């Protein structure tokens, strides 16, 4: 094994795998490191509890990286409509046709995205995969980083932290965070539904938090229930049949009866790194930012990070300049920080706005939702931005 690499990627999840391929495609010598390899895909496997609403922009990146055709051959559900409402009078629906697209995005299991990227990385001539392997420490020098793993050490020109919200790399280089806990949790529930509604994803806002439906293949769906943390713990502990009964009493009737297949939960937090790089270490995805998942934008923001980093490095290489210099990483941060902050703040505004019990505020937000339908230009602009096509 080489003692020097151009780029080292810590974390081979969705964002880490995409980063490795994106930089290797530029001709850089990349090493991708993780503790665990993804499990192989078998069609008979149960649906995973973790899914993402992959935007059109993210789909285009996955196509560019060579992973999309594999994902599409496994399990994906394209959705063409997106509905939000608090009461029926404020029902607002977004449609792919209104922005000239065949669909708005796809619902895909996270592990399938990771696996498809992993398979591309395995075949890439510029990528070395080290797994199982674990980071033990790093030391930043003038123009490189020394990386110590459990079984070996080497130097790298750029270290990419793609190791998630509790990033070990971020902590090792002492990049601080700002943020807060939302005092709520989200429960993810895979169900079989009475009625098929596979071309739409929807979200209804309740006083206790939103409930949402993400379509899965066949008569299956991923339901999301936001509530106070103690209540989510109570719900998770219920037998599946009792949980289904409680969900049918709360979720919109359009679901019909449901059968609970699997469930899980996680607390809602907002975290934003104080800066996106330090020396020759750069943060991407959840290591740099975690967001309220209401609009399903988490991994889409991470993929935007990947695209931005690839873009600024490609520009530097084309200009014959140092591609891992401070100026290049500053351009990456400038491209991504403001956009990530805008999306995070937008999600916070939605969360706080729909959490207010005041009848006056409730009336205003329902007027605002209903009003969006009457201004197609604004409605379509918001939709295009969320899909990443503007």
C-alpha positions in Angstrom: 0.0 0.0 0.0 1.1 3.6 -0.8 2.4 5.8 2.0 1.0 8.9 0.3 -2.5 9.8 -1.1 -4.0 12.9 -2.6 -7.3 12.6 -0.7 -8.4 10.6 2.3 -12.1 10.1 3.0 -13.1 9.1 6.5 -16.5 7.6 6.4 -17.9 5.5 3.5 -21.6 6.4 3.9 -23.6 8.1 1.2 -21.7 11.4 1.3 -18.3 9.7 1.8 -18.7 7.3 -1.0 -19.9 10.1 -3.4 -16.9 12.3 -2.3 -14.4 9.5 -3.0 -15.7 8.9 -6.5 -16.1 12.6 -7.3 -12.5 13.3 -6.4 -11.1 10.1 -8.0 -12.9 11.1 -11.2 -10.6 14.2 -11.3 -7.6 11.9 -11.4 -6.7 12.2 -7.8 -5.4 9.2 -5.8 -8.0 8.6 -3.1 -8.3 6.3 -0.1 -11.8 5.6 1.4 -11.9 4.4 5.0 -14.7 2.9 7.2 -15.2 0.5 10.0 -18.0 -1.5 8.2 -18.7 -2.5 4.7 -22.4 -2.3 3.5 -24.3 -5.5 3.3 -25.1 -6.9 -0.2 -28.5 -6.3 -1.7 -31.0 -9.2 -1.9 -34.4 -8.5 -3.4 -36.2 -10.4 -0.6 -34.7 -8.3 2.1 -37.1 -6.2 4.3 -37.1 -2.5 3.7 -34.6 -0.6 5.7 -36.0 1.9 8.2 -33.8 4.8 7.0 -34.9 6.3 3.7 -34.3 9.6 1.9 -36.2 11.7 -0.5 -33.5 12.1 -3.2 -33.9 15.3 -5.2 -33.4 15.7 -8.9 -30.1 17.4 -8.3 -28.9 14.5 -6.2 -30.1 12.0 -8.8 -28.0 13.9 -11.4 -24.9 13.6 -9.2 -25.5 9.9 -8.7 -25.8 9.5 -12.4 -22.6 11.4 -13.0 -20.8 9.2 -10.4 -22.1 6.0 -12.1 -24.2 4.7 -9.2 -27.7 5.6 -10.3 -28.4 2.8 -12.8 -27.6 0.2 -10.0 -29.9 2.0 -7.5 -32.7 2.2 -10.1 -32.4 -1.5 -10.8 -33.0 -2.3 -7.1 -35.8 -0.4 -5.2 -36.8 3.2 -5.9 -40.1 5.0 -5.9 -40.4 8.2 -8.0 -42.9 10.7 -6.7 -44.5 13.3 -8.9 -46.5 15.2 -6.3 -45.8 16.7 -2.9 -48.6 17.8 -0.6 -48.6 19.9 2.6 -51.4 21.0 4.8 -52.6 21.8 8.3 -56.3 21.6 7.6 -58.1 20.7 4.4 -58.7 24.4 3.6 -55.0 25.0 3.4 -54.2 21.9 1.4 -51.3 22.8 -1.0 -50.0 20.4 -3.7 -46.8 20.7 -5.7 -46.6 18.9 -9.1 -43.6 17.9 -11.2 -45.4 19.0 -14.4 -45.5 22.6 -13.1 -41.7 22.8 -13.3 -41.4 20.8 -16.5 -40.1 17.6 -14.8 -41.3 14.0 -14.9 -40.9 13.6 -11.2 -39.8 15.6 -8.1 -37.5 13.0 -6.7 -37.2 9.4 -5.5 -37.7 7.7 -2.1 -34.7 5.4 -1.6 -33.3 3.4 1.3 -30.1 5.0 2.5 -28.2 1.7 2.6 -28.9 1.1 -1.1 -27.5 4.4 -2.1 -24.4 3.7 0.1 -24.0 0.2 -1.4 -24.3 1.4 -5.0 -21.6 4.0 -4.4 -19.4 1.4 -2.6 -19.6 -0.9 -5.6 -18.5 2.0 -8.0 -15.6 2.8 -5.6 -14.5 -0.9 -5.5 -14.0 -0.8 -9.3 -12.5 2.7 -9.5 -8.7 2.5 -10.4 -8.0 5.7 -8.4 -9.6 4.5 -5.1 -8.2 2.3 -2.4 -10.7 0.9 0.0 -9.6 0.2 3.6 -12.3 -1.6 5.5 -12.6 -2.6 8.3 -10.3 0.1 9.4 -10.5 2.8 12.1 -9.0 6.3 12.5 -6.7 6.6 15.5 -5.3 10.1 15.1 -4.2 12.9 12.7 -1.4 15.4 12.6 -1.6 18.5 10.4 1.7 19.6 8.9 2.5 22.5 6.6 1.0 21.1 3.4 -0.3 17.6 4.3 -2.0 15.5 7.0 -0.5 12.5 8.7 -3.2 9.9 9.2 -2.8 7.1 11.8 -5.2 4.1 11.5 -5.4 1.0 13.6 -3.2 -1.0 11.2 -1.2 1.6 9.2 -0.2 5.2 8.7 0.3 7.5 5.7 0.2 11.1 4.6 -2.5 12.8 2.5 -2.8 16.2 0.9 -6.5 16.6 1.8 -8.5 14.8 4.5 -12.3 14.8 4.0 -14.5 14.3 7.1 -17.6 12.4 6.0 -18.0 10.6 9.3 -21.4 11.9 10.4 -23.0 14.2 13.0 -20.6 13.0 15.7 -17.6 13.4 13.5 -14.4 12.2 15.1 -12.3 14.2 12.6 -14.1 17.4 13.4 -13.4 16.9 17.1 -9.7 16.0 16.4 -9.1 19.3 14.6 -11.1 21.3 17.2 -13.8 22.7 14.9 -16.7 23.8 17.2 -20.4 23.7 16.6 -23.4 25.9 17.1 -26.9 24.5 17.4 -29.6 23.2 19.7 -31.9 20.3 20.4 -35.6 20.6 19.3 -36.9 18.7 22.3 -38.7 16.4 19.9 -38.0 13.1 18.3 -39.1 11.5 15.0 -40.4 8.0 14.7 -39.9 6.1 11.4 -42.4 3.4 10.8 -42.4 1.1 7.8 -46.0 0.0 7.1 -48.1 -1.9 4.6 -51.1 0.3 3.5 -54.6 -0.5 2.5 -54.5 2.1 -0.4 -51.7 2.6 -2.9 -50.6 6.2 -3.3 -47.1 5.8 -4.7 -46.8 8.9 -6.8 -47.2 11.4 -3.9 -45.4 12.2 -0.6 -47.3 14.3 1.9 -46.9 16.0 5.3 -49.7 17.3 7.6 -48.9 19.6 10.5 -50.5 18.8 13.8 -50.3 20.7 17.1 -47.8 18.0 18.4 -45.7 18.1 15.3 -46.0 16.9 11.7 -46.9 13.5 10.3 -45.6 12.5 6.9 -45.8 9.7 4.3 -43.0 8.6 2.0 -44.1 6.1 -0.6 -42.2 2.8 -0.8 -42.5 0.0 -3.5 -45.8 -1.8 -3.7 -48.4 -1.1 -1.0 -45.7 0.0 1.4 -44.8 3.3 2.9 -42.4 5.0 5.4 -44.4 7.0 7.9 -42.8 9.7 10.0 -44.3 10.8 13.3 -42.9 13.9 15.1 -43.7 14.2 18.8 -42.2 15.0 22.2 -39.4 12.7 23.1 -41.1 10.8 25.9 -44.1 10.2 23.8 -42.0 8.8 20.9 -40.3 6.4 23.5 -43.8 5.3 24.6 -44.9 4.7 21.1 -41.8 2.8 20.1 -42.4 0.4 23.0 -45.9 -0.5 21.9 -46.6 -3.9 20.2 -46.9 -3.3 16.4 -50.7 -3.9 16.4 -51.3 -1.3 19.1 -49.0 1.1 17.4 -50.9 0.7 14.1 -54.2 1.5 16.0 -52.8 4.7 17.5 -51.3 5.8 14.2 -54.6 5.3 12.3 -56.3 7.5 14.9 -53.8 10.3 14.2 -52.7 10.0 10.6 -54.8 11.2 7.7 -57.6 8.8 6.6 -56.3 8.6 3.1 -53.9 5.9 4.3 -56.7 3.5 5.2 -55.8 0.7 7.5 -52.1 -0.1 8.0 -49.9 -3.0 9.2 -46.7 -2.0 11.0 -43.7 -3.8 9.7 -40.7 -2.1 11.4 -40.0 1.0 13.5 -37.2 3.2 14.9 -36.7 6.7 16.2 -34.1 9.5 16.6 -34.0 12.9 18.4 -34.2 16.1 16.4 -31.1 18.3 16.6 -29.6 21.2 14.6 -25.8 21.4 14.4 -23.7 23.7 12.2 -19.9 23.6 12.2 -18.3 27.0 12.9 -16.2 26.6 9.8 -16.0 24.0 7.1 -12.3 23.5 6.9 -9.1 23.8 9.0 -5.7 23.5 7.4 -6.0 20.5 5.0 -9.1 19.0 6.7 -12.5 19.7 5.1 -16.0 18.8 6.4 -18.9 17.5 4.2 -22.4 16.3 4.9 -23.5 15.7 8.5 -20.0 16.3 9.9 -20.6 20.0 8.8 -24.4 20.4 9.3 -27.4 18.5 10.6 -30.9 19.8 9.8 -34.5 19.3 10.9 -35.6 16.5 8.6 -39.1 17.9 7.9 -38.4 18.5 4.2 -36.1 15.5 3.8 -33.2 17.7 2.7 -30.4 16.3 4.8 -28.5 14.0 2.4 -29.4 16.3 -0.5 -27.4 19.1 1.2 -24.5 16.6 1.7 -24.5 15.8 -2.0 -24.5 19.5 -2.8 -21.3 19.7 -0.7 -19.8 16.9 -2.7 -20.6 18.7 -6.0 -19.2 22.0 -4.8 -15.9 20.5 -3.5 -15.5 18.6 -6.8 -16.2 21.8 -8.7 -13.6 24.1 -6.9 -10.9 21.4 -7.0 -11.5 20.8 -10.8 -11.2 24.5 -11.4 -7.9 24.7 -9.5 -6.5 21.7 -11.4 -7.6 23.2 -14.8 -5.9 26.4 -13.9 -2.7 24.6 -12.8 -3.0 25.8 -9.2 -2.7 24.0 -5.9 -6.0 22.2 -5.7 -5.9 21.7 -1.9 -4.8 25.2 -0.9 -6.6 27.4 1.6 -8.0 29.5 -1.3 -9.7 26.5 -2.9 -11.2 25.3 0.4 -12.4 28.9 1.1 -14.3 28.9 -2.2 -15.9 25.6 -1.2 -17.0 27.0 2.1 -18.4 30.1 0.5 -20.4 28.0 -2.0 -21.9 25.9 0.6 -22.2 27.7 4.0 -24.8 30.3 2.9 -26.9 27.8 1.1 -26.9 25.3 4.0 -27.7 28.1 6.5 -30.6 29.3 4.3 -32.1 25.8 4.2 -31.5 25.2 8.0 -33.1 28.5 8.8 -36.0 27.8 6.5 -36.7 24.5 8.2 -36.5 26.2 11.6 -39.0 28.8 10.5 -41.4 26.1 9.4 -40.9 24.1 12.6 -41.4 27.1 14.9 -44.2 28.6 12.8 -46.3 25.4 12.9 -45.4 24.8 16.6 -47.3 28.0 17.7 -50.7 27.2 19.3 -52.0 30.8 18.9 -55.2 30.9 16.9 -54.0 34.1 15.2 -50.7 32.5 14.1 -52.6 29.3 13.1 -54.9 31.4 10.9 -52.0 33.3 9.3 -50.1 30.2 8.5 -53.1 28.5 6.9 -53.8 31.7 4.9 -50.1 31.6 3.8 -50.4 28.0 2.7 -53.6 28.5 0.8 -52.2 31.7 -0.7 -49.2 29.8 -2.2 -51.7 28.0 -4.6 -52.8 31.4 -5.9 -49.2 32.6 -6.8 -47.9 29.8 -9.2 -44.7 31.7 -10.0 -43.6 31.8 -6.3 -44.9 28.2 -5.8 -42.9 26.8 -8.7 -39.8 28.8 -7.8 -39.8 27.3 -4.3 -40.4 23.8 -5.7 -37.6 24.2 -8.3 -35.1 25.3 -5.6 -36.1 22.4 -3.3 -35.6 20.0 -6.2 -32.2 21.5 -7.0 -33.1 22.4 -10.6 -32.7 26.1 -10.1 
